[in-house]
Structure formats: structure tokens, C-alpha cells
Amino acid sequence: MSDHLTPTITDRGFRHLPVLVTGSGDRVRVYESSAADGPHLWLHATERGDAGIAACVHLDAEAAWELHEQLAHLLGHHYQGDARPPRARVSSPEDTQP
């Protein structure tokens, strides 16, 4: 498993994935939520390190999947070319469309 997908497990049993640091020093992390009405995730972003402006969003499973699909779509169809890393470039019917 890639390091960015290797979780730490909290004392309550929730998975926290490693912090991603962008080229400009922003930090993004995702972790499981304890919402009782089904799977939820927290998305936490901090501008320019931990002292910057922060936002935390609570996503239900449907919204999390839609965000995943939006990110994958934009990376695969970026105006500057396919921005997915080579390991993510798998053939699909959509990839063969003109």
C-alpha cells in the first residue's frame, strides 16, 4: 500500500490518512467520522501550514464519492493534459473516445 494510503488508527479505532502537503505548503487530510447514521468522512484543509486559514468539511458517503469522481475527472481531463500519475492511468472506454 502506498504511504499516502497507510492509515494511523486512533485509540477509538478511526482511520486517519497521512497529511498531504502541496507544493505551496497547504495541508490536506482526511479521516473517518463517528457519525452514527452511516459512513462519513472529515476533509480538513489548512492554507500554508497549520497556522493558516483552515476549513473542515463533514462528508457523507455519497458526497465523498462524488468528490472523488470530480477530482478523478478533472485530473484525467485537465486542459493541460492528463494530470493523473502513471499508476492511475488505466484504460477505460472513456479513455478511447475521440
N, C-alpha and C positions, 0 to 999 in steps of 0.2 A: 504494500500500500504506500502511496506517495506520502511524504512528510506532511504536506498540507491537508491530507485527509486522515491523519492519525490523531484521534481524539485523546484528550485527557478526560478522565471520569471524575466527577465531583464526589464528595462524600455522600451526596444524595442520589448518586447514580446517573446523573445527567452528563451527556457528551458535550464537550466544548472543543471545537476545532481550533487549530492554531491561528493566531493573528496573522493576517496578510498585510504586508507593508508595501504601499505603492511607491513608484519612483519619486513622487513628490513628498513622501513621508506620511501620507494619510494611512490610517489603520482601519481595517475592517475585520470583524469576527462574527461568527455565527455559532449559536448554541441552542440546545434543546430547552424547551419551556416546560413548566409544570402545569400547564393549563389542563383542567380536569375534563374538558369536553372534547378531547381528541388531540392529535398531534399538532403542535405549534412549534415555531422556531423564533428565536430572537436574532435580529440583524442589527449589529451595533457598528457605527462608523464614527471615527474621530478624525477631524481635519488636522493635519500637521502634528501628529503625535498625540499623546494623551492629554496635553494641556489645551488642545484646540477645541473648536466647536464640535459637539457630539450630537448624534441622533441615534435613537434606539427604536426599532420598529418590531412589533409583535405580529408575526405572520401565521395564519392558519395554513394547513397543508395545501389547500388549493391555491392560495396566493403565493406560497413558496414555490410550488411547481410552475406557476405562470411566470414568476420572476426568473426562475431557472431557464425556462423556454425563451423568454425575451433576451436574456443575456447570451444564450447559445445562438439565437437567431442573429443578433447584432454582430457577434464575433464571426459568424460564418458568412455574413453578407455585408461586411463593412465596406464603405465606399472606397477605402484604400486597399481592399483585397481581403482575402480570407485571413482573419486575425487569430484563428484557433491554433494552438500549439500542434505540432505534428501528431502527437499521440491522440488528439481529439478529432483528427481528420479521417473519419471513416466514411465509406461510400454509403450513400442513401439515394433513393430515387430522386430526391430533390437536388442532389449534387450533380446529377446527369442531365437536368433540364437545361435547355438553352437560355 
